[in-house]
Amino acid sequence: MITYIAFVAMLLIVLMVRARITFSTGLIFFILLVFVGLRHETGYDWPVYKQQFEYFASVPFGSFINEPSLVFAAYNHEVGFVLFQYILSQILPSFELAQLVYLFILLGGICFLARAFEENDIALTLVLVTLFTMFTLEMSTLRQALAIACLNFGLGFFFRGKRFVAYLLIPLGLLFHISTVIYILALFGAKFVRGKGSILTLSAGAFALGLSMPLIIGFASNNLGLISLKFAYYLDKQYSSNLAEQIFMLVLFGGIIFSSFTGLESLRDQRDNPDARNRMTLFRISIILSVLALLFFDINTIRNRIFYENIILFSVLFAGHMGRLTKLYRLMAVMAGLLFFGAQLIKPQSIAYTPYQNYLIDLVFSFESSGQARQDELFYQVRNR
């Protein structure tokens, strides 16, 4: 735990020192790559991905060309991810370096999106995203990270006026994770729905959809093949959440909805400004995603898929438009992130990422990893909750 405290303290020091913004951003980016990207057998999902990487590394390229099923039929993952993972396994000597590549792409997408807006504090954006998503996104879900990166790169091009590239990149995320469909629907709704009344109507429609979700899930589970497997997985793989965490998440999503409506109102008179229009689109996406997250509140895995991108978008907004209002807003956001980060460290499931292990340190000093033993304990906790 001390290692994580020191890591967060380092990020906050860089934020407070306030050197040139490009230097602060670059330094935080580098710290994240070294600490998070070079983790060793730390996080929730690494065992299956590491096993997959090592298996792919044993399949020569010639064998893959002659018999692609050796790769594509081996794991029930999206085709884009399988192909990308295979390519990395042929280039890189270890899975830990592949994790570094995945994080670089994820962070690159966040920075690219943030730079599409004027006066954005990208360093603050990266810190806020990390405080809220490090353990469950940056350290865990590689497929989700690639899908989110495609979305954020696509949004970055979208807000720069390069719509054709955006419309190619955003759906590309479906090749890495099926949850991309939620982001596409939110973007569609945010772009084509105008006015407070329309947004409330759309939110009400989303709420109605949520009430119908048991019927939809039941139909999909019985009739839609691969999707049925996904639903079964999401419904089965639930980690327990205590009451305090549930309340915090409710307050967080409610706060995002309220702040987004406030942000929309503050920008309404600036609609002739392209930057303001783009921010209004992000506020609408945040509202729609927050409503959907509340609807899926009892299905942790699906809720978290929505939560990741919502936090990224709202952090981009907060570090720009909203962050200019007062330093108190920045302090409140960072304190909320610290509270959330600290809560993750004391959860029973934190055994997946505590103690922290670093690939370079373990390699140089020949430290033995406790990662697999901790994963076995986590599996026991989940199955006996």
LINMOJO-V400102 format. One line per field, one symbol per residue. ss: DSSP state (@ for helix, = for strand, . for the rest). phi: phi as a letter, one per 30 degrees, with the letter a starting at -180 (. if undefined). psi: psi as a letter, one per 20 degrees, with the letter a starting at -180 (. if undefined). A space follows every 50 residues. Layout:
ss: ???
phi: ???
psi: ???
This chain:
ss: .@@@@@@@@@@@@@@@@...@@@@@@@@@@@@@@@@@.=......@@@@@ @@@@@@@...@@@@@@..@@@@......@@@@@@@@@@@@@...@@@@@@ @@@@@@@@@@@@@@.......@@@@@@@@@@@@@@@@@...@@@@@@@@@ @@@@@@@@@...@@@@@@@@@@@@@....@@@@@@@@@@@@@...@@@@@ @@@@@@@@@@@.@@@@@@@@@@@..@@@@@@@@@@@......@@@@@@@@ @@@@@@@@@@@@@@@@@@@@...@@@@@@@@@@@@@@@@@@@@@@....@ @@@@@@@@@@@@@@@@@@@@@@....@@@@@@@@@@@@@@@@@@@@.@@@ @@.....=@@@@@@@.....@@@@@@@@@@@@@..
phi: .dddddddeddddddddhdeedddddddededdddddcdbhbkdcdeddd ddedddddcdedddddbedecdcdbdbedddeddddddddccdbdddded dededdddddddddddcdhdcdddeddddddcbedccdcbddddddddde dddddddedcicdddddddddeeddcaddedddddddddddccbiddddd ddddddddddddeedddddddcbchedddddddddddccdbddddddddd ddddddddddddddddcddcdddedddddddddddddddddddddcedce ddededeedddddddddddceddddaddddddddddddddeddddcdedd edbbddbcddddddchdddceddddddddddddcd
psi: hhghghgghgghghghhlaphhggghgggggggggghkqolpagjhghhg ggghghhioqhhhgghmhhhghihqmrqhggggghgghhigqiqhhhhhg gghggghggghgghiiqqkpnhghghgggghhjghifhjfngghggghgg ghgghghgijjmhgggiggghhhhihphihhghghgggghhipqqgghgh ggghghghghhihgggggghhiikdhhhhgggghhhmppqprgggggghg hghhhggghghghghhihikiiphgggghhghgggggghgghhhhkhing ggghhggghgggghhgghieghiigqhhggggggggggggghhhhjqhii hhjpqqppggghggjkqpqjghhhhghgggggik.
